[in-house]
Amino acid sequence: MEQTDIINPFQPYMTLEMDGYNQIDRPDYGISHFYEFTIHDKKKHCIKAVPDASIDLLFNIGTNKVSTYISGTVFGVKKWELGTQDDCFGVRFQPGHGLLPKELTMEMIVNDDVEIDGDIFGQNLTEKIALAKTMDERMEIFKDAYENMVLERNSLSDKEKINQYLVNRISRTKGMITMGQLEDETNYSACYLRRIFKSYHGISPKQFAQYIRFQNLLMQADKKDVRYEQVALECGYYDEPHMMKEFKKYAGITLEQYRRMIIKQEKLLQ
């Protein structure tokens, strides 16, 4: 599966609010990274999710039970249910990637969290993940099972190739590409391209580009001594007010409030 140059999709409230958050980047087969954390506070069994154009698979691990949830990208800042158990192990796919088992469609998971049988990704997968001693072990268990799913795929159809091209072009330009440019490059109409893209992702190419742009902005938000006008230009926004408005829409807080949260966390870690 061809990889993209996009940044790892990022959920800021997870890194800022979850105890013992740990992440391992592993860009194989469309996977972005694996992560884990422990929920010590019973009030924190849900956090806020932001748009990332990605799919998350979350294993909520208890003593006698493993609950598995799959989530598509959200449309705006939204409550993300994490299950009732305290230990969580997750897989985040790269934007536009991630194979769904036959039992699922993208329409079922976009802007939603759906509890599923985690074993549809591999035989006895949830039991193996629950019994694993370390995050590295869980990561390898999932990767081996998912790799088998990928290798069992037939060759890409023409529509799948078009979809993959659109994902890669939008990602590599950080969302700074127009439908007119994509029409010229593919020789297909904008209407046809939108229809194909939405059938695979549940969102339009325009929404996907906006989420990629927002994710790129999140990566720039903690930089010091950088003018907002410069950040807006680098991230593909028309101007600073456009950037500020879209950040508030997708993060639920202002960019200044978010930066203060980062500074507060840095001080706590010192």
Backbone torsions as a table, in degrees:
resi	resn	phi	psi	omega
1	MET	NA	126.5	-177.2
2	GLU	-65.5	138.2	179.7
3	GLN	-95.0	158.3	177.5
4	THR	-109.7	171.6	180.0
5	ASP	-94.2	8.3	-171.7
6	ILE	-69.7	152.1	173.6
7	ILE	-62.9	157.7	176.5
8	ASN	-64.5	129.0	178.6
9	PRO	-60.3	137.7	-166.0
10	PHE	-124.7	133.6	173.6
11	GLN	-113.9	96.7	-171.2
12	PRO	-62.9	-35.4	-176.8
13	TYR	-71.2	-24.2	176.4
14	MET	-69.1	-45.7	-179.1
15	THR	-72.6	-29.2	-177.2
16	LEU	-83.8	-27.8	-170.2
17	GLU	-115.5	-18.6	-175.9
18	MET	-89.4	139.7	-179.2
19	ASP	-76.3	137.4	174.6
20	GLY	62.5	31.5	-179.4
21	TYR	-63.9	130.6	178.6
22	ASN	-135.4	142.9	-176.1
23	GLN	-137.5	139.2	175.5
24	ILE	-126.6	116.9	177.7
25	ASP	-73.8	134.0	-179.0
26	ARG	-151.1	76.9	-173.8
27	PRO	-77.0	70.2	177.6
28	ASP	-121.5	137.7	174.4
29	TYR	54.8	37.1	178.0
30	GLY	83.1	-1.1	175.5
31	ILE	-79.0	139.3	174.6
32	SER	-91.2	-58.5	-178.4
33	HIS	-162.0	164.9	173.8
34	PHE	-109.0	152.8	179.3
35	TYR	-149.5	161.1	175.2
36	GLU	-151.3	156.7	176.0
37	PHE	-163.1	166.8	178.3
38	THR	-120.4	137.2	179.8
39	ILE	-100.0	102.5	179.5
40	HIS	-86.7	-31.9	-178.2
41	ASP	-93.1	120.0	-177.4
42	LYS	-60.8	-20.5	-179.8
43	LYS	-77.9	-10.3	-174.0
44	LYS	-102.5	27.8	177.9
45	HIS	-81.3	11.6	167.9
46	CYS	-149.9	148.3	176.5
47	ILE	-134.2	-179.9	176.8
48	LYS	-91.5	132.1	174.0
49	ALA	-102.9	149.9	177.5
50	VAL	-123.7	161.2	-179.5
51	PRO	-61.3	131.2	176.6
52	ASP	-139.4	4.0	178.7
53	ALA	60.5	23.6	-172.1
54	SER	-125.9	169.9	173.6
55	ILE	-109.8	136.3	174.0
56	ASP	-116.4	140.3	172.5
57	LEU	-119.5	119.7	-174.1
58	LEU	-119.7	126.7	175.5
59	PHE	-103.7	113.8	179.0
60	ASN	-97.1	109.4	-164.5
61	ILE	-105.5	120.2	175.4
62	GLY	-114.6	-178.5	-178.4
63	THR	-63.9	-41.8	-176.3
64	ASN	-121.4	7.9	-175.1
65	LYS	-152.4	142.2	171.3
66	VAL	-123.1	119.2	175.9
67	SER	-102.1	136.4	-177.0
68	THR	-117.3	131.1	-179.1
69	TYR	-125.4	142.0	174.2
70	ILE	-122.3	137.8	-175.0
71	SER	-134.3	137.5	171.2
72	GLY	-93.4	179.9	178.4
73	THR	-61.8	148.0	173.4
74	VAL	-91.1	161.7	179.9
75	PHE	-86.0	-26.8	178.4
76	GLY	-159.0	177.5	-178.2
77	VAL	-54.7	133.6	-169.2
78	LYS	-155.0	149.9	178.1
79	LYS	-65.4	134.3	-180.0
80	TRP	-118.5	109.5	179.5
81	GLU	-75.6	133.9	-174.5
82	LEU	-110.8	6.2	-178.1
83	GLY	91.5	177.4	-174.2
84	THR	-99.7	-14.1	-179.9
85	GLN	-87.4	166.1	-171.6
86	ASP	-88.9	-28.4	-175.5
87	ASP	-98.3	130.6	-177.8
88	CYS	-127.1	135.3	174.4
89	PHE	-128.1	128.3	-174.0
90	GLY	-131.0	158.2	175.4
91	VAL	-125.9	125.1	176.5
92	ARG	-114.5	129.0	-178.6
93	PHE	-91.7	159.1	176.5
94	GLN	-66.5	150.2	179.4
95	PRO	-51.3	128.4	178.1
96	GLY	82.9	0.8	-178.4
97	HIS	-118.2	174.7	-179.9
98	GLY	110.9	118.0	178.1
99	LEU	-83.9	135.2	175.1
100	LEU	-98.6	138.4	172.1
101	PRO	-59.1	160.6	-175.9
102	LYS	-60.0	-25.7	-177.2
103	GLU	-72.6	-11.6	-174.0
104	LEU	-119.1	151.0	170.5
105	THR	-124.9	159.4	-179.6
106	MET	-62.3	-34.8	179.6
107	GLU	-60.7	-26.4	-178.4
108	MET	-73.7	-25.1	-170.6
109	ILE	-115.9	-15.4	-179.8
110	VAL	-64.7	129.8	179.9
111	ASN	60.4	29.3	-178.4
112	ASP	-153.0	161.4	173.2
113	ASP	-116.1	122.1	-175.6
114	VAL	-118.8	125.9	175.8
115	GLU	-79.1	132.1	-176.3
116	ILE	-132.7	172.0	170.6
117	ASP	-82.2	108.3	-177.0
118	GLY	-62.2	-18.4	-178.5
119	ASP	-74.4	-6.9	176.0
120	ILE	-71.4	-11.6	174.7
121	PHE	-90.8	-10.3	179.6
122	GLY	172.3	145.6	-177.1
123	GLN	-62.1	127.4	179.7
124	ASN	56.2	29.0	-175.4
125	LEU	-62.9	-45.4	-176.4
126	THR	-64.9	-37.6	178.3
127	GLU	-65.5	-42.0	179.6
128	LYS	-63.8	-42.0	180.0
129	ILE	-66.1	-40.4	-179.7
130	ALA	-65.1	-35.9	-177.0
131	LEU	-82.9	-14.9	-179.5
132	ALA	-63.8	143.6	-175.6
133	LYS	-87.0	-28.0	-173.8
134	THR	-132.4	164.8	176.2
135	MET	-63.9	-38.3	178.8
136	ASP	-59.5	-40.9	179.3
137	GLU	-65.4	-44.5	178.8
138	ARG	-61.5	-40.7	180.0
139	MET	-60.8	-46.4	-178.9
140	GLU	-68.0	-36.1	178.2
141	ILE	-62.2	-47.7	179.7
142	PHE	-66.9	-44.6	-177.2
143	LYS	-58.3	-42.7	-179.9
144	ASP	-63.3	-43.0	179.8
145	ALA	-66.2	-43.5	-177.4
146	TYR	-69.9	-35.8	177.8
147	GLU	-58.7	-39.2	178.2
148	ASN	-63.4	-38.3	176.8
149	MET	-61.6	-43.6	-178.2
150	VAL	-65.8	-44.2	-176.1
151	LEU	-70.5	-22.1	178.8
152	GLU	-79.6	-9.3	-179.2
153	ARG	-67.2	147.2	171.0
154	ASN	-77.1	173.3	178.6
155	SER	-61.9	155.3	-176.4
156	LEU	-66.7	139.2	173.0
157	SER	-76.1	169.8	178.9
158	ASP	-60.6	-40.3	179.8
159	LYS	-66.4	-38.6	178.1
160	GLU	-65.0	-36.9	178.1
161	LYS	-66.5	-40.4	177.1
162	ILE	-63.4	-45.5	179.2
163	ASN	-59.3	-45.5	-179.0
164	GLN	-64.1	-37.2	177.4
165	TYR	-62.6	-44.7	-179.8
166	LEU	-62.7	-45.0	179.0
167	VAL	-58.3	-47.9	-177.1
168	ASN	-66.3	-40.8	-178.9
169	ARG	-67.6	-43.6	179.7
170	ILE	-65.9	-40.2	-179.1
171	SER	-67.0	-46.6	-175.4
172	ARG	-69.2	-24.6	176.5
173	THR	-93.7	7.8	180.0
174	LYS	55.7	37.1	177.5
175	GLY	81.6	5.4	-175.8
176	MET	-101.9	64.0	176.7
177	ILE	-146.3	143.4	-176.6
178	THR	-96.9	160.9	175.2
179	MET	-63.1	-33.2	177.2
180	GLY	-60.2	-41.7	177.6
181	GLN	-64.8	-40.8	179.7
182	LEU	-67.3	-35.7	174.8
183	GLU	-60.7	-47.7	-178.7
184	ASP	-62.4	-39.7	-176.1
185	GLU	-74.4	-30.1	-175.6
186	THR	-104.1	-17.5	-175.0
187	ASN	65.0	24.8	173.6
188	TYR	-115.3	153.5	-179.9
189	SER	-71.0	156.0	178.4
190	ALA	-60.6	-38.2	-179.7
191	CYS	-61.4	-44.2	-179.8
192	TYR	-66.9	-41.4	179.5
193	LEU	-64.4	-42.1	178.7
194	ARG	-62.5	-42.0	-177.8
195	ARG	-64.1	-43.7	178.6
196	ILE	-64.1	-46.6	-175.6
197	PHE	-62.4	-45.6	-177.3
198	LYS	-66.8	-31.0	179.1
199	SER	-65.1	-26.7	-179.8
200	TYR	-94.1	-26.8	-170.6
201	HIS	-120.5	-14.8	-178.7
202	GLY	75.5	1.5	176.2
203	ILE	-134.9	163.1	-179.3
204	SER	-83.2	162.9	174.3
205	PRO	-57.4	-35.2	179.2
206	LYS	-64.3	-45.0	177.6
207	GLN	-62.7	-43.4	179.1
208	PHE	-57.7	-44.9	179.4
209	ALA	-63.3	-40.0	178.1
210	GLN	-63.2	-40.3	-179.3
211	TYR	-70.1	-36.5	176.4
212	ILE	-64.7	-42.1	178.8
213	ARG	-62.2	-44.7	179.1
214	PHE	-62.6	-42.5	178.6
215	GLN	-63.0	-38.5	176.9
216	ASN	-65.0	-37.5	177.0
217	LEU	-63.8	-40.3	177.5
218	LEU	-58.2	-36.4	179.9
219	MET	-70.4	-23.4	-178.6
220	GLN	-94.5	-13.6	-167.7
221	ALA	-65.3	-25.9	-176.7
222	ASP	-93.3	4.3	179.0
223	LYS	-72.6	136.9	-178.6
224	LYS	-97.0	154.3	175.9
225	ASP	57.8	35.9	175.8
226	VAL	-120.2	131.2	-178.7
227	ARG	-73.1	141.8	-178.5
228	TYR	-62.6	-32.6	178.4
229	GLU	-60.6	-39.2	179.5
230	GLN	-69.0	-42.0	178.7
231	VAL	-62.1	-43.8	-179.9
232	ALA	-58.9	-43.1	-179.5
233	LEU	-65.5	-44.8	-178.1
234	GLU	-66.0	-29.2	-176.6
235	CYS	-94.9	2.0	172.9
236	GLY	89.6	16.4	178.0
237	TYR	-89.7	155.1	-179.6
238	TYR	-61.9	-43.5	-178.0
239	ASP	-163.1	-179.0	-177.9
240	GLU	-62.2	-45.3	178.7
241	PRO	-59.6	-38.8	177.4
242	HIS	-61.2	-43.1	178.9
243	MET	-63.3	-45.9	-178.2
244	MET	-63.2	-41.6	-179.1
245	LYS	-64.5	-44.4	-178.1
246	GLU	-70.3	-35.0	177.8
247	PHE	-62.9	-46.1	179.8
248	LYS	-62.1	-39.7	-179.5
249	LYS	-62.0	-42.1	-173.5
250	TYR	-92.9	-28.1	-178.1
251	ALA	-97.4	-19.2	-179.7
252	GLY	82.5	-4.8	176.9
253	ILE	-138.9	168.4	178.3
254	THR	-77.1	163.7	177.8
255	LEU	-62.6	-37.0	178.2
256	GLU	-65.0	-41.5	177.7
257	GLN	-63.1	-40.4	179.3
258	TYR	-65.3	-42.5	178.8
259	ARG	-62.5	-36.8	177.5
260	ARG	-66.2	-35.0	176.4
261	MET	-63.6	-40.2	178.9
262	ILE	-65.0	-44.8	-179.9
263	ILE	-62.3	-43.0	179.4
264	LYS	-60.9	-43.1	179.7
265	GLN	-65.7	-40.7	179.1
266	GLU	-60.5	-39.5	178.7
267	LYS	-66.8	-38.3	179.3
268	LEU	-65.9	-30.9	-177.8
269	LEU	-84.1	-11.6	-178.1
270	GLN	-72.6	NA	NA
